[in-house]
């Protein structure tokens, strides 16, 4: 299902204070030897800056986290999940069926670290630890992630570092420097914050 652009925008008081499910695709400032890097496409964040984000304050006591990592950032992904108050339960691997770049091996996969905090069982217990989806432009994660997440986890949902509105009618909210963010994160202003009277840069 797609979002109906004719629907009125949500009033500010409709944004939850905490979310049952959080999806994040951090702009890692880490790359493998020989790679050209993502800095040509968007601004990057250091590992410490990512870990310091107050994501724990945005999550409900019982919550799920879906954290995107590359083959080069899997170890750091576990660190980030722990810093945000979550325990990684399993990776979900996106199989691209297209040769990518890489110094040692050609990267044809990316991974979502599925993590939990508190008591938050999944709603669907037959999800495999892989998914197949087409590759689009640089860093565009597959739209198939949204129905998968909604099948496994309850809302409300928050996407961090979003680049577009999720193609869903479920209660998704977004934050990032490429979208009109639904909420502010102290210490991490984005361009839309300046319309709310804040200043500063995301990174």
Order of alpha helices (4+ residues) and beta strands (2+ residues): beta-alpha-beta-alpha-beta-beta-beta-alpha-beta-beta
